[in-house]
Amino acid sequence: MVLILARALPRVEDESMAARRERKLGEKSAILPLEKIDAAINVFLHKTLRKLKVFVMKIDNAISDKLRSFNKKETAPKALPEKTDSQ
């Protein structure tokens, strides 16, 4: 029972400690321009994803062209094998 209480006691905080911690977080968040950082990240992601999309589309077109060329080679007329009656 004492061990359970001993483990739980450090979790209980004084209200002044909690208020100080909230004030510190508020001061730090006021220093950082979070809106500007968020906007910059959004612009970066937008540009990067658009460039990645174009790159993927170019690769898709190259693969499709290669597959089409394989299809053209396979559909070229071949001489049909002659059937022989071995019976």
Secondary structure by P-SEA (a helix, b strand, c coil): caaaaaaaccccccaaaaaaaaaaaaaaaaacaaaaaaaaaaaaaaaaaaaaaaaaaaaaaaaaaaaaaaaaaaacccccbbbbccc
